[in-house]
Amino acid sequence: MEVRKSKLILEKTLKIYTWVIVAIFLVMFVRVAWLQIIKTELYRTKAVSNIMRWLPETAPRGEILDRNGQVLATNRPVFNLCLDYMGMSDEDGTSQINSDEVVNRLVEILDDPEITYEQIQNMIKSQSGRLYEPVIIKRDIPIELVTVFEERRRELPGVSIIAQPQRSYPHETLAGHLLGYVHSIKEELEEPGFEDYGMADLVGKTGIEKVYEHDLRGENGYRQVEVTALNRPVREVQTIPAIPGNDLILTIDLELQRVMEKSFDEVLEKVQKDHPKAQAGAAVLLDVKTGKVLAMTSRPELDPTDFNGNSLSQEQADYYFSNEPPALRNRALQGAYVPGSTFKMVTAIAALESGVVSPDEYLTCTGRYWESPYIKCWDVHGSVNLYSALAKSCNVYFQEMAARSGIEAIGRIGTELGLGQRTGIDLPYESSGLLPHLEWQEKEFGARADRINKQIDERIKGIEDEYQKNIEAAADESEKKRLERELSGKINVWEQERKIQLNHYTRWHTWDTYNTGIGQGYNQYSVIQLANYVSTIANGGTRYKPYIVDRIISYEGEVLKQYEPELVLETSISADTIREVQRGMQAVTEPGGTAYFLFSDFPEEIKVGAKTGTAQTGRADYEKDDYDGLFVAFAPADNPQIAFAGVVEHGYSGGGSAGYIAKALMEEYFGIGQEKSILELSEVEHEIVD
Amino acid sequence: MRISKVLKSIDPLLLLDVALILVMGFFVLASASHNAGERFGVDFVQRQLLWTAVGVVAFFLVLTVDYSKLAKYATHIYILNLLLLLAVLFLGTETKGAQAWIYIGPLGFQPAEVVKTLLIIGMAQFLAPRIGKLNTLKSFIPVFIYVGIPLLLIMMQPDLGTGLVYVAIMFGMMLAAGASPLLLTSLFAGGIGLVVLAIYAHYTWDLWLPLKEYQLMRLIVFVDPMIDPRGWGWNVIQSQIAVGSGGLLGKGWMMGSQSGGNFLPEQWTDFIFSVLAEEFGFIGSALMLLFFFLLLYRGIKIATKAKDPFGSLIVIGVISMFAFHILQNIGMAIGIMPITGIPLPFVSYGGSALLANMIALGLVMNVYVYRDRILF
């Protein structure tokens, strides 16, 4: 009875029970159908992106070689420590290894004061938009660390070691400035031409590395790899091989470069004995028949390896950026130097071309120019003509020549010789220098006049406003009158001031011409400009564009581009004038010339044309007896092949500083034996401040 | 009773259905474990086959004795249940947080699997005289106390999964015993509400909860996996990717990229359904759902045919247990249930569970075999 009743109840409840089960299964069925039939495309995509990785394969950067095939920049394989943020989950995805823990372990293993927890978090953050790319934590880790990381891989999910080619410069600082360096890409990402670059890429930042970035880079390859949840590759799906960058053959001659740098360092050491501020400078050696740069250097030296994508230490950062003089600048191009007496050939040419003097006309130097402001000569030269004036660097003679030819002619000749304008060399950040020709004057003086007028107008306006108030508040008519008189008196004073200032600052004065004629005053040129100007004189008046890359060849050896000498201007200077000036420059290295002491032991057949220079820079860090030493030269004088320009900041005298570098280069170029170090050479009496 | 007679009177449909589930399970397990097998140095399929054999033997052993003889031992069974749970608390070895094992010599065994069946038998006897009398909240109280004591012991381990199974069995059997569905539903809804409130209070006011942090995390990521996409949410997301990317026809046996690439955690137990769904597609998952539904449906039919309420309630207890396991395991894989490590009956890898399930199935079959009083 009881059982029967229970059975009836059970029959009823089991029906309800069945419906509950049916409902549960319906829910599951519908959900499965939703996932597998309606949403399947979405989840397929997710499944594929789960397992497919595109691993970039960095293309080896093209090599940079000297004209004889000597390697200046190449690549070596290094191990970079990377963090794959997306892969920072652990073994089976259930018990999480915290990504913070991974970073902490990394810091602990690396044990590098430059790499802290915060720094890594910052690296990750700064790449937040592109986290699918590995974040490079440290480049070029030693092989011992590679082993450690491989051993502890299981506790460091997401950490990987990627072997990559890294830029290397076998000759260290040699030609460092002109080669330039590579560093992490930053603002370039926004520029056209960099669309296919990634956050982890390095790009050329200065020098040849920058200008020829797109030739050197090559094309990165890719490996499409199927991976597991732990980012372990299972199989390679497809590979697009990397195409190595193109090689550059430079016009530079490694041996000449080496001699230039070695002699430069010796000169600095030597000069520093008397002039400790002498630490910077630059020099350029050109092939006069083509414009090829044979050697170029800048001091203080730069080691491209210091950059190379790594962060600089504080010491290095100071050395390159904030110390005085900062080492980063390529002073051969970026510096603008007062040329001093090395400018005198321009004055000479202007005078000869204007027909205001003949080479044989003699003037008398009494130690001081006879026109106001009677600018001094560095010596009393007595009777001088063009040749001896150049040889002895007579300031009186060239002031007179400047006065006779006028600034217009000097400006015209200077412009023809390429001064005050960028040479157009294939290197970045070239300075244009300053040649005070008429157009420059017009622009400069116009701007100055505006500035002076504005300043004085403001002053007057201020005074007027002040008085206006007082006049309005004046108690009576006589007080008002008195104030008005006072006001017009003050305005008058300022109008006078305006006249004086305009007269002084916005006009070309005769003494400006005299100063320009001897290479002082407004003149400022880069070393490459000076070299090119001397080169133009040396080759008979043809101005070429200096260039540093001779040809580009593919990694397979095919010549992709051959650069030819580029004629910029066939100057209007007559052959006679060129010949006379060349002769005058040759006199500089002959007995009685300011550079005779340098080349007196040169063999008869190698005659050198040169010019020494000492520049008063007027810059803040130069005291009364601080001068830049400049030197320009070409050789052989009878059939010129090479031209040199060099400057040693605080070098005091041109011959006694940069002159030695020119000498060492010529000895190397012409194979003249000279074993002695510059430091061993004695010359005190040659410290000529011309 | 003679074996031949027993064999003649079993339900072949139910047997066939479970056999199909088992076979399908072997294939899925083979795929799910072919990576992990190497890692652990264990042949999962071979072991599972072995345990199946043991299970089959146990199944038939269970059939030899009429279940109704168990009724008078119900109290003993209940006490055995409590003793086992106490043993686990004091002698058990903890692995993976909660799954408690007892080792007798070298033999490891998970009491959690057995205690479910023990509870069902005890509970059936406890509820049988109460059929039709569970109309008030007051009448529920003895039942709650009866289940509450072992449940408390389980939660002390703490084994949230088995605890939930207990609750599910209790609700299922109470429903069958004629407890007011309205009352049950409101209790159920109230319970869920309380849990939500408790979790909220835990995170807002630091309310103490008898759950470990990881258990809470599993409950929460189910609502929004993106709370922790690389942690607990990972499982939820990866499992749904596996199921969804399977599409209609699946990627083919052993061809699943999600399972092959180890994107699915514990894919041979907790997430085995995801492997099935990925490799055999909607066809495969629907078929598996159908087989499971048939299992439950046949079970309910057997419950209606039992010779006494005790038998019916045993069957409903087992069916409720299976139903909850299925809902929880598959539901977790398809993102409609929170994550708890509950295996899929007859499919997930695991000896104790398989054996316990075979015994439970044996009980159901036993009720069927001895359905007719007159026959014996």
Interface residues (C-beta under 8 A of the other chain):
Chain A: V3 K5 S6 K7 I9 L10 E11 K12 T13 L14 I16 Y17 T18 V20 I21 V22 I24 F25 V27 M28 F29 R31 V32 A33 L35 Q36 I37 K39 T40 L42 Y43 R44 K46 A47 V48 N50 I51 M88 S89 D92 G93 T94 Q96 S99 E226 V227 T228 A229 L230 V234
Chain B: A128 I131 G132 G172 L175 A176 A177 G178 P181 R230 G231 W234 N235 Q238 Q240 I241 A242 V243 G244 S245 G246 G247 L248 S257 Q258 G260 G261 N262 F263 P265 E266 A277 G281 F282 S285 A286 L289 F292 F293 L296 Y297 I300 A303 T304 D308 P309 S312 I316 I319 A323 L327 I330 G331 I334 G335 I336
